[in-house]
């Protein structure tokens, strides 16, 4: 099969689209769905097991980042992605016969699968990209991936229409057993479609591709040693606030805010509120990805510092709106308490979702671009270190989530926002200066560059 880098990027992005649609939808509903099961079947699941399950997923993902890059020495990136997708499919299937111990074991398998999948998908993107085309290819991926959140909304509406008699409580959104099973059957099907797309990807060789600069480790012991060394590398430690912040931001919009939508009594009349939220988010994410794609063609490094600064301003506005609009304890339990100033309703929440979409797309783009250029001969380890710290932050938050009000979330994220801005701007400036000194920003490279010192 004849394939160009752009067409390969599009195909892999479509495969990723189906998987991310499944992941996004399940992240939106998991906490409330497990809460619903615990209310109907005490002892089968506990009330906050949804949060704890997410914590287990992130702990296992964090640990798996230490060894999963070793797979790139033995398998092509597409097969690594498929292994991760198979782990995800196993997790989704277990919801057909869910018990507490099965749930937590499956969460562990899913966490390992996510770490493996990320190595494969990011590796494939680097294999078909040069430093000059990386911004464009990642923007293509980001633009297509925006549809995953939109498709999540469509799936949510379809299932809710079919089961609204069983799933809509008079006070807050709950889920019937049959409704939950059908959600996860759809997630399994999406996973299998993604596996099929990745398995059909042709092999493509790009001269000077970013992945070719990486220095491989032949043994698992060597890989773990390299990862442990990378985790405490000076360049990585400087960016720890940035990695932690992006993870905290993701947990906020993916799980915490959708949970508040389920638990807020004044929103109970909007039975499709989660779908509307995801669709508005997708529009915001698509807007950022499309503009980044166009502006990156006209302005060098637009996807780095300019995009980061713009995103930071938007995120500051988000936290102000959260404090003013979201009831304090709605992230913990069903509540009828009023908000601080702005009563929760459809239009303000759609605006909030749109802003979340803008910021998330910007965060993902800036993180990928900077990680790919930070230490060019050890990119797999850099991405692994970023995932390690991201999973550490997410797992810590999910373990604590049953005790954290939405105001605490907003305050903590505001603090980390300012720290992440400082760390990102410092590192990106250093990378740019290094690339300029060695004439590395645009030419076709003859050999792997050395690490930044």
ABEGO torsion letter per residue (X at the ends): XBBBAAAAAAAAAAAAAAAAAAAAAAAAAAAAAAAAAAAABBGABBAAAAAAAAAAAAAAAAAAAAAAAAAAAABBAAAAAAAAAAAAAAAAAAAABBBAAAAAAAAAAAAAAAAAAAAAAAAAAAAABBAAAAAAAAAAAAAAAAAAAAAAAAAAAAAAAAAAAAABBAABBBBBAAAAAAAAAAAAAAAAAAAAAAAABBBBBBBGBAAAABBBBABAAAAAAAAAAAAABAAAAAAAAAAAAAAAAAAAAAAAAAAAAAABAAAAABAAAAAAAAAAAAAAAAAAAAAAAAAAAABBGAABAAAAAAAAAAAAAAAAAAAAABBAAAAABBBABBBAABBBBAAAAAAAAAAAAAAAAAAAAAAAAAAAAABAAAAAAAAAAAAAAAAAAAAAAAAAAAABBAAAAAAAAAAAAAAAAAAAAAAAAAAAAAAAAAGAAABBBABBBBBBX
